[in-house]
């Protein structure tokens, strides 16, 4: 199998053992006959993952592989979440593209593009993008495993943590609290659909959501909160946010840039969200 294109370096690793497993997996597949379908390719990846790590991809904890230990805090560790949610879906997506002679570029829509914002919304949470591709298991906005909005937001408004809650309970909270969501980007033209980094997506946008029109259509809107505070290396996203900020100012709507809910939760982040949303 020709693996050079499939195994081009991804956008980041989870733990220090991941690149070593990536390299060994490539060597394993180099001598294999190319599968006839994406399903067969995925099964091959799962089988080789088990062989190389001694564990199935379904395991619910990170894996230590002694031969990957070369120093560092997470030396030898393989991040199971990174492989399940990003690296393996990335390989499968690349394989499908090669089968269809499309190389790697493809249009990826927002996973919740059909979401309709409640006309009674008072707090609008604005993010960037949530891709509709096989490695994204989110059932709603901010639904990925390492995103803590559904703890930060309800806690800030005096409600219990909703991170483990079902979607129906989250939507009930939204309706009662007059909170809703929209992202800046409607679709992207990318070669790496599992890359969620804003600096990568900034130049890949094929369609922007018309957030300004949405804001103008909400008669009870009081606050708009963007879930990012820094704007380095994202000139196009920054321009869109400036337009939103200017519109909010002209309509006497409060605008805030909040600490990202992604990656980790702590009291500092919670206090910031609580102070903004309770003001």
Buried (B, 14 or more C-beta within 10 A) or exposed (E): BEBEEBBEEBEEBBBBBBEBBBEBBBEBBEEEEBBEEBEEBBEBBBEBBBEBBEBEBEBEEBBBBEEBBEEEEBBBBBBBBBBBBBBBBBBBBBBBBBBEEEEBEBEBBBBBBEBEBBEEBBBBBBBBBBBBBBBBEBEBBBBBEEBBBBBBBBBBBEEEBBBEBEEEBBBEBBEEBBBBBBBBBBBBEBBBBBBBEBEBBBBBBEBBBEBBEBBEEBEEBEBBBBBBEEBEEBEBBBEBBEEBBEBBEEEEBBBBBBBBBBEEBEEEBBEBBBEBBEE
